Amino acid sequence: MTNFPHVKTVEISFIEKPTFDYVLKPIGGETLGFDINNIPGLAPFIRDQVHANLGPMMYDPNVFTIDLQALLSGNPLDSATGVLKVYIRGARSLKAVKIGGGAPDPYVSFALGSKPSIGKTKTINSTSNPSFQETHFILINSLADLLSFSVFDYNEHRPDNLLGTVTQELAPLADDAEQEGIVSRVIHGGKDRGELRYDLSYFPVLQPTKNADGTIEPPPESQTGIVRFFIHQGKDLDIARQHGDLNPFVKMYLGGSKTEVHRTQVMKHAPQPIWESHTEFLVPEKNNSVITLQVINGKDFAPDPRLGNLTVKLSDLLEAGERQQDWFPLQNSRAGKIRLSAIWKPVAMTGALDGASTYTPPIGIMRLHLKKAVDVKNVEAALGGKSDPYVRVMGANKTLARTEVIQNNLNPEWDQIVYVPVHHLKISYILELMDYQNIGKDRSLGFVDLKLSDYIEETGDQAYPYRSKGPQILAEKIRLDKANHYKGTLHFEMDFKPAMSLRGGVSFEAKKNELEIAAQEQDDSDTSSLSSSDEEKIGHQVNRAKKQDSAAIAPATPQKHARKLSEQFSMPPSNGKGHKVMPSMDKASIAPSTINETTDTEKPEKGVVMSQEDLLSHRMSPPSHTPKENKLTCRIRYPSIPSNIRSTSSKRFTRSNV
């Protein structure tokens, strides 16, 4: 640090636990008051509580860091200096502490130093090897803080059990802002309780730069950043005095969420409240961020506690601040106003927010040839039997594939090939050996952890962004739930098959085949060659067909259908000598487009269709069994067929043989 006082940070630490003395007389003062420390057991309890809170902060080897540069610069000490991205992969070999045994239901809570928890993961039921695959963002005030993870076992009707804690220093992120594949031991009571796997990435706030000529260049524009939001005061909240005495406070919401992100303190008996409350939050897109405020009357038994509300876009709020405008009228209020301001701090997080809560398409598949296992754990030795092992492939707490069960065998041979999707390189798959149980849950015989980044590499190719490092023939030791304990060996092969990246020009809509295209072209040519008089004739034909359709009666017997068809098309009934009339056909099923006008010299033409012999020559004969549903009357028209092969016969087909 070049500026005065030439010291950037100061670290304070107690070499040993301090001893302190105090007098506590809440009533009566110095002369008549009673010191409550005289109550037996109270003084040691207070002393232990002080040591428990100060110990993680400033008892050796822990230090309390004061950033003098930030303190003298005028910036608030609680102002965020960056964003910490925490990607929690999962945990392995967690030890359960349930009464009566059983696998734990773990989740992870995290906090900065000794502060309260600021977030947690989802709960994974009944597993010692949970896979969370969750991303969380934490606002950091200083890299001198410690990130604390606490692994809990969820209980429904009693307090959750602490399985262990992990402490991570953030200072190394100043030199290396992205650290992946961190594996830390979960410690509780000085004992190893498993391991936690996670990634850390740090994104500092972009600061103005000073050029060589002394001018200050503002930081680059960014849609992602941190907002320090201030709620200063309100006025004229109840100008009509409809609510009586007011105890106002403000609730704050982001976007369309109904989750409250901030609440001011309640100002007692204050029609013109001054809150001076602030909060900070991460904004992924500045132009699309919306802030909603609700002013509430905190007085008990108020008939209508709502005093007004305000919805404002963050970009409009920042522009109003540049114009020195900080008073905003409240909606649903007669004359109420609220004074707001915001400070925008850009953060370069390009790509860091992508995929945090969205579906990621697979980059390929992993081919696993599960051959055999040797000398697996026997969990049925007490009953004089042997384990019934099988292998299941676990990813994101889901069973992606599994083998068959080999009964009563400690050296099973499966010789099975399974395929599992791969969505990204950060995920890890688990090959877990299980003992099959007819009654109750299957028991774990151990697992083998697969880190996919060891077998897949990026290529930079647009068509195939990832590729395999080659087929791998592996024989891995089977790890038990206990730390550094192994039993048996799993033999398998694995190879990655990449997926092609399709960029544009892809359509999943059904396209017309050659026959449909030719028919469409023929219809277009027929339509274009029609004169106005022809179009008028076709209109009369369609109207006549509609009248015949409306006069159709209910289906009758097949013989009656055949008689009707023969009368309509001047064709003999079905006798097996030339025409075959299909059952359950009525007038309503005849296509209206097949009816033509008549003249005085020629019989009415029912449309040009193919005879039965022509249909057989085209191998379009209907199947022996015709289903009752999906029936279709089809008249195939060939205008270019010579008149000597034309026929006035009709044929009915199902959708399948057309």
N, C-alpha and C positions, 0 to 999 in steps of 0.2 A: 504494500500500500504506500503510495507516494505522498498522499496528502496527510496533513496533521490529523491525528496524533501518531501516524505511521504505524499503527497497530490495527489489524483487521478484526481479529477475534481474540477473546479472552476466555479461558477455560478455568472453571472453579471446581474443586473437589475436596472432600473431607478425607483425610488419611485414615481416620477411624471414626467410629460412631461418637458424635458429640454428646455431652451431658448438659442438660439445661434444666433450669429451675424456674418456676412461675407460681403465682398466687392467683387463685380464681375465686373471687367473692362476688357473685352476681347480685346479692341483696345485702344492704346494710353498709356498704362502703368499707373503708379501711378500718374503722373503729368498731363498728357493730356487726360487720359482715362475717359470715361463716365460710371458711375455705372448704370447698367441696372436695378438695384433694384429700381431706381427712377421712373421707369415706373409704373403707378398706377395699383394696383391689382396683380403685378407679385410676389412681396415678400411674401404676404400671401399664394399665390398658391404654391410656392416652399416650404414654411414652412409646409403646410398641407401635401404635398407629402412626405416629410421626416418623419413626424409623422405617416403617414399611413403605411410606410414600416418598421419603427423601432418599432412601437407599438406591432405587433404580435411577435416580436423577443425578446425584452428586456424591455418593459414597464411593470411595476407591474400589475398583478401577473405573467406575463411571464418572463422567464429568458433565458439568453444566456449562454450555457454551453461550457466550454473549457476542453477538455480531456488532462490533463497534461501528463498522463502516455503514451498516444499514441503520444503526441507531442515530448516528450523526448526520445521515443524509436526509433525515426528515420523514422517511417512509415509516409507516406503522410496523411495529414488530410482528404483528400477527398477519401481515400481508403476504400472500402466497408469492413465492419466487419461481415456481415451476409446477409441473404435473408429473406425478409418478404413476406409470402404468404397471400394474401387477397382474401377471397372467399365472393363475394357480392351476398347475397341471393336475396334481393328485398327490396321494400319499400311499405308502407301502408299509406293510407289516405292522399296522397299528395294533396295540395291545388293548384288549377290551377290559373294562373294569366293572362290567355289569354283575349284579347279584345273581348268582346261578349260572354265570357263564354266557356264552353266545357271542356272536359277532357284533361289533359296535355299529352305531348309526352316526357316522362322523360328519361334522361340518367344521369349517375354518372361519374364525373371527380374527380381524386384524385391526391394529390401532397404531398410533404414533406415540412412542414412549410410554408413559404411564397415563396417557389420556384415555377417556372412554372409547369403546369400540366405535369405529366409523363405518363398518360394513362387515358382511359375512357371506359365505357361499351357501348354496342349497345343501340340504341334508341328503346323504346317500344311505339308503337302508341296508343293513345287514351285510357289511363287507369290511374286511380289514385292508383292502386295497382300492380305495375309492379313486375315481377319476372325475375331477370337477370340470376342467376345461372352461374356466370362467375368467373374464377380464374385468378388472376394476381400476378406476382412476382416482387418485388421491392428490389433493392439493398440498404441496410441501412449502413450509415456511423457511426451512433451513435443512441442508443436507447433514447437519450435525445431529439430527434426530435419529432415533432408532425405530425401525419397523418391527412390530411384535406380532407374531402369529400365535393364536391359541386354538388348539384342536380339541373339540368337544364331542362327547357322545350324547346324542339327543335322547331325552327321556320325556315321555308324554305327561306323566302325572307327578313328577318330582323334578328338582333342579337338575340341569344337565351336568354330566360328569366331565371334569377336565382331564383329557388324556395326556396333554403335554403342551409345551410352548417352544417357539422358535424365535430367536432374536437376530435381526439382520441389520448391519450397519449400512447407512446410506452414503457415507463419505466417499467410498470408492467410485460412486457414480459420477463424481466430478471429473475423474480421469477417463473412465469408460462408461459412457452414458447408457449402454445396452449390455446387459448380462443375461445370458440364456443358460438353461440347463442347471440351475442352482439346486443342489441337493443338501438339505440341512437335517440334522438329527432332531427328533422331537424328544425333549427332555422333560421329565416330571419327577420331582423328588430325587434328583441326582441319578435317575435310571433312564436307560434308553427305551423309548416307547414307540419307535418306528422312524420313518423319515418323511419329509415333506419336499415336494418338487415344485419349483416356480421359476418365472422369469421376471426380470425387472428392467424397465426402461425409463429414463428421465428426460423430460423436455423442459428446458428452462424458458422463462419469459424473455422475449426478444427485447433487447435494450437499445436505446439510441447510441450511435457511434460518433466519435469525435474525429473529424478529419484533420489532416496535417495543417490546414490553414486556420484551425480553431473553430470552424463551423460545426454545428451539431446536425447530423443526419438522422432523421426519424427512423424508427424500426420499419421493416418491410410490412406491407399489408398482409393480413391473414384472416381468414374467415373463422378460424379456431382460436380461442383464447379464454382468458379468465376475466370475469366481471366482478368488480368490487362494487356492490350495490348498497346505496344508503337510503334509508327512510328517515327523513329529518323530522318533519312535524306535520300537523294538520290544523285546519281552521274552518270555522263555520260549519261544523259537522251537524249541528242541530240548531239551525237558526230559527226554526219555528218552535223550538222547545217542546217537541212532541215526545221526546224520550226522557225528559226529566234530567236528573243528574247522570252524567256520563262517566264511564270507566273504559275508554276506548283502547283498543290494540289492533294490530294489523297482522293478517295471515298472508303468506306469499306462496304462489304456485308457479310452476314453469310449464309452458306449453298447455296442452290439454290434459295434463296429469292432475289427478285429484289428491296426490300426495303432497302434504304440506312440507315445504323446504325451509321455511323460516317463519318465526313469530316474534314480534316485538314484546316488550314488557307492557303490562297493563298500567295505564296512568289513571290513578284514582282521582275522581271529581275534577276532570280536566276537559272542559269543552274545547279548549285550544291546546291539544296535547303536543308535547315536544319529546319525541322518542330518541332521536339520534342513534338509531340502530343500524347495523350493517351486517352484510354476509357476503361470501364469495362462492362462486360456482363456476363450473366448466361449461363453455358454450361450444358445441360442435360446429354450428353454422350461425354466424352473427345475423345475417339478413333474415333468417327464418325463425329466430328465437322470439318468443312471446312471453311476457310477464303479466301475471294476473294478481291483483291485490284486493283483499277484502277487509274493509274496516268494520270491526265488530264492537258492540257495546258489551263489555264484560260484566255489567251489573246483573246481579241475580234477579230472576223473575222478570226480566225485561220483556215487554209484549212483542217487540220486534228488534232483535239484537243487531240487525244489519243497518249500518249507517251509510253504506255506499261501497262501490267497487270500481276498479279501474283495470282495463286491459290495454297494454301498450306494447308495441314492438320495440325490441332492444335497439335496433338501428335508429328509430325515431327518437328514442330517449337520448341516445348519444348525440344526435344532431341537435336536439333541443338544448343539451348542455353546452354545445359550442356557441349557441346563440344566447347564452346566459338565461335560458328559460328553464326554471325548475319547479314551477307550480302547475299542477295538472288538476282539472275539474273531475270530481267523482261522478260516476254514473249512479242513477237511482238516488240522488241526493239533491236537495233544493239548491244549496249554494256551497256545499262542501268542497274543499280542495285539499290536496296533499302535496307536500314538497319532497321531490325525489332527485337523486343524482346517481351517476354511475361512472366508473373509470374502467376503460378497456385496456387490457394487457394482452397483446398478441402472443401466441405460442405456435411454433412450427411443429405441427403434428400430422403432416401429410402421410396418409396411409395408416396412421396408428389407430384411428377410430374405425377404419373399415373392417368389417367382419367381427366386431366386438359382440354383436348380438344378432347377426344375420346368418343365413344358411350359406355355406361354402360348398360349391360344387366339387366333386371328386377330381383329383388329378391323375387317377389311375387305380389299378387294383393290385393287391398283393397275392401272389400265388404261393400257398403254403402246402407242402407235401409232408404231412405228419406221418412219420414212419413208425417209430416205436419208442418205448421208454424202458429203462433198465433199473431194477432195484428201487421201485417206488415205495413210498411209505405205506406200511400196513396198519390201517386203523381198525381192523377187525381181529387183531391177534388175540385179544382177550376172550373172544367168542370162538376161537379155534378156526377162524376162516381167513380169507384174504380179501384185499380190497378189490372193488369192481371199477377200475379206472376208465375214464374217458377224458378227452381234452376239449376245452371250449376256448374260443378266441374272444377276448373281451376288449371292447373299445368304447370309451365314454359311458361306462357302466352298463353296456348292453352286450348281450351275447350275439356276436356277428356270425359265428359258425361253430360247429362242434362235430366230434367224431362219434362213432358208435361205441357202445359200452362193451368192454371185454370182461366177462364174468370171472371172478375168483382167480386173478392173475396179477402177480407183481412184476412181470416182464411183458406187458401187453404189446402187441403189434397191430397197428391200425391200417397202415399203408393207404391212407386216404388223402385226397387233394381237395382243398377248400380255397375259395376266393373271397377276399374281404376288400371293401372300398377304402381308399386312402384319400382324405380330404386336404391335409396339409402335413408338413414335415414335423410340426411341433407335437403331434399326437403320438402317444405310445400305446402299443398293443400288449396285451398280457395273454400268454398261453398258460392257462390254469388247468392243472390236473385235478379232477374231482372224483370222489368215490360215490357211486350211484347208490341211492337209498330208496327202497320201495315205499317206506313210510318215513315222513319227515324230510328235512332239507338235506341235500347232498353235502358231503364234507370235503373240505379242501385238502389236497395232498401236496400242495406247493405250486409254484408258478415260475415262469420264465418271462422276463421283461424284454420287450423288443423296442428299441429306439430306432424309429424309421429313418432318421437322418443318417444313420450309419450304413444304410443300404440304398439310399436315393440321393441323387445330386441334381442341382439345377444346371440347365444347359444354356439358357439365354436364347434358345430357338423359339420362334413364335408359334410354330406348329406343335412342337413337343417341348414344353417348358421344362419337363423333368425326365430323367432317364434312370435306369437301373445301373448300379455299380457291378452288376453281374450276378449270376446265380450263386447262392451261398449254401454250402452243405455244413450244417452246424450240429454240434452235440453239446448242449448247455446243461449245466447243473440245475437241478430243481431246487429252488429256494423255498424254505419253509417260512411260516409267519414269524418265527423267532429271528432276531437279527443275526446275520452271518451264520446261519445254520442251513445245511443243504442235505438232501436225501434223494438219491437217484439222478438219472441223466435222461434228457429228452433228445431224441435224434429226429431232425427234420431238415427240409430244404425250403428255401424261400427265394422268390424272385419277383421284382416289380415290373408290371406291365403298364407303361404310360398311356394316358388318354390324349387324343389329339384335341388341340384347342381350336374350336370352330368359331370363326369371327365373321359374322354376316353371311348373307347368301344362303341361309339355311331356313327351310320352311317345312313344317310338319302338316301342311294342308294336303288333302288328297288331290292328286292330279288326274285329269281325264286320260283314258287310254286311247289307242289309235282309233278304235271303232267309234267311241264317243266323239272324238274330234271330227272324224269323217261325217258322222251323222249331223253334227252341229253345222259343219260347212254346207252340207246338202240342204239343211233346213234354211240356212241363211240365203242360199241361192234361190230356193223355191220362194221364199218370202219376197226377195227383191224382184222376182220376175212376175209377181202377181199384179194385175191391173186393179183399178178401183172397183170395177164390176165384179172381178173374182173375189175381192175382199168382202163385198156385199153378199155374194153367194155363200161364202164360208160362214159369215155371221148368221145367215138363215139356217145353215146346217147345224151350227152349234146350238142355236136356240131350240131347234127340233130335237136334238139329242138330249138336251136338258129336260124337255117335256117327257121324253121316253124314260129317262132315268127316274123322274119323280113318280111315274106311274108303275114303277117296278113293284112286284109283289114279293112275299117272303119265299125263301128257297123251298123247293119241293123235292120230290124223289128224283133220282138220276134219270129214270125213263121219261119223266115229264120234262126235265131239262133238255134231254136230247130232242124231244118232239118240238120244243120251242125253238131250239137252235136250227133245226132242219127247216121249220117254217120261215124263220127270219133270213137265213142265208141260202135258201133253195138247195139244201143238201140233204141227202137221205139220212135217216137215223143210223145210230151206231150198229153196224152188223159185222164189223171185223174185216170188211173188204176194201176199205179205202180211207175211211174217216173214223176217228176215235173221239168221242165226245167225253170230256172229263166230268166227273160228278160235281154237284153243288155249284152250278153255274147259272146265273140269272141275267136278265137284261141289264141290270144296274152295273154289271161288271164289264160291259162292252164299251170300248173306248169311243167317245163321241166323235173323234176325228176320223173314224172309219166310215161314216155315213156320207154318201154323195147324192147329188141331185139326179133326177131321172129325166129321160127324154121320151118322146113318143115312139122312137124306133128301136131303142135298146133297153135292156133290163137294167134295173138299178145295180151299179157296181159297188160292192161292199168293200172296196179297197183292194189293192194288189197285195196278195199274200203268197207265201210259199206252200206248196202242197206237201202232203205227208212224205212223198218220195224224195222231194227236194230237201226236206228237213232231215231225213235219214241220211241222205248223201252228205249233208253238212255235219253229221254226228251231233245232232242237237235233240235226239229223242229224249223224252222225259223219263225220269226214273220210275221203277215199279211202284214205289211208295211215294205218294204225294201228301205232304202234311197239309193240315186244314188251314193253318195260319200262313200269312205272308203270300196270299195268292195274287196273281197278276195276270191280267188279260193283255196279250201282246200280239200286235199285228205288224209284221215285218214288211215294209214297203220298199220295193225296188222299182223305181220309175223307168229304169233303162232296160228292164227285162222284156224280151220279145213277147208279143201277144200270144204266140203259140204255146208258151209254157206257163202263161198266167193261170191262176186258179182262184176261184171264189171261195175256197174252203177256209175255215177258221180253225185256229189252234189255241189252246190254253196252256200256259206254262206256269210253273212255280218260279219264284225268284232264284232258286238255286240252279235250275238247268237253263235259264236265260243268261 
